[in-house]
Amino acid sequence: MPDPRIKNEEQYEALREQGYSKQKSARIANTPNAGKKGGKAKPYEERTKAELYQQAKKLEIKGRSTMNKKQLIDSLRNN
């Protein structure tokens, strides 16, 4: 039975099958434009180390101050 609180039930079910929690699946499925192609951000490789550091800081990635650009990119992608 569909849940009326879920805006995109198909996406919600797909996320649950991938192992996402109910809460995270609902949050993603209820986001406007969630299934549409993303923004206009530059790829990590085109950003400066300082830009990558700031993004890592926002995400509270530990050890970021000692990382080089490649390590920052790897950490951002795996976070």
ABEGO torsion letter per residue (X at the ends): XBBAABABAAAAAAAAAAGBBAAAAAAAAABBGAABBBBABBBAAABBAAAAAAAAAAAGBBGAAABBAAAAAAAAAAX
